[in-house]
Amino acid sequence: MEKKEYTLRCKTCGNTCRVQGTKEELEKWMDTMFGICPAGGNHCEIGNKRDYLEVVGESEQLSRIPTKKEVLTKLLERVQQRKPTLIVGLDNPDIPTIHSFCPREYRDSIAHCGFGFFEGKTEKGTFSFDAGGAMVQCNFEGGSLSWTPLRVENDAILELLGYNFHKIEVALQTELEKAP
């Protein structure tokens, strides 16, 4: 059976996403349960994908899927531009994740504000980040990862959180060199 690219629209948020595969693979995927909107809407839909997603297009032409190197290069560029970023999906202790970036003394200040938005406080101001389906999802051949900006009121907060741009750049460069 021939692979196609299907465009799906969320009936709740109106966002679209694309899925590649055979018709049978699409039907099987649509019948699975999911806890986040795969179209990236800032809402939760726990249930069968078929209940909130509808096929609105199909094409024989398949979109190019980026390589892991291309995804990592974009993330490295963000960090080099001094845009604080938290990345989930890499097994490198020098790359901060939503679970590991925050020192213990500020962890209890973090509150879930709804729809994947989290906010914390330090003595120098607040910081926030997204989690789960609110994060940017990056698929590549053979895997995926997610990232979110770490938003801060001022650079002093990054220092308190121990966010080290240089260390993260080196770690991302190492991951880039290992990527196929």
Buried (B, 14 or more C-beta within 10 A) or exposed (E): EEEBBBBBBBEBBEBBBBBBBEBEBBEEBBEEEBEBBBBBBBBBBEEEBEBBBEBEEEEEEEEEEBBBBBBBBEBBEBBEEEEBBBBBBBEBEBBBBBEEBBEEEBEEEBEEEEBBBBBBBBEBEBBBBBBBBBBBBBBBEEEEBBBBBBBBEEEEBBEBBEBBBEBBBEBBEBBBEEBE
